[in-house]
Amino acid sequence: MQKFYRELPELRSNDPMGASPWNPDWATHKASELAAAAGVKLNIKGLRHYTASQLLAARFDLRNTAARLGHGSGGATTLRNYADPVSEVDRRAAAYLAQLTAGSETSSAFAE
């Protein structure tokens, strides 16, 4: 990848001489322009939250979800900042807990 990057200066800059680097917000602005032209409302940050939440809800492991988002923290950043609660997963969790406690002696003690 390093060699590829050195051989293609346009990856480092949109200036034909490569004198100034890309603006870090360029991709966000470009995606917003394209979305607006297509009549679609797009929020890149929201898309990252959606991606993390949906991958985790679909039971993809945290390490691979974090790597897909470019996080190198083993998942801490992904969980802290990007993974939002998903109602479907919450319903599954509630059903699972209800199944665990259904008909058990201890469940009636907690109900009081």
Rosetta blueprint (number, residue, H / E / L):
1 M L
2 Q H
3 K H
4 F H
5 Y H
6 R H
7 E H
8 L L
9 P H
10 E H
11 L H
12 R L
13 S L
14 N L
15 D L
16 P L
17 M L
18 G L
19 A L
20 S L
21 P L
22 W L
23 N L
24 P L
25 D L
26 W H
27 A H
28 T H
29 H H
30 K H
31 A H
32 S H
33 E H
34 L H
35 A H
36 A H
37 A H
38 A L
39 G L
40 V L
41 K L
42 L L
43 N L
44 I H
45 K H
46 G H
47 L H
48 R H
49 H H
50 Y H
51 T H
52 A H
53 S H
54 Q H
55 L H
56 L H
57 A H
58 A L
59 R L
60 F L
61 D L
62 L H
63 R H
64 N H
65 T H
66 A H
67 A H
68 R H
69 L L
70 G L
71 H L
72 G L
73 S L
74 G L
75 G L
76 A H
77 T H
78 T H
79 L H
80 R H
81 N H
82 Y H
83 A L
84 D L
85 P L
86 V L
87 S H
88 E H
89 V H
90 D H
91 R H
92 R H
93 A H
94 A H
95 A H
96 Y H
97 L H
98 A H
99 Q H
100 L H
101 T H
102 A L
103 G L
104 S L
105 E H
106 T H
107 S H
108 S H
109 A H
110 F H
111 A H
112 E L
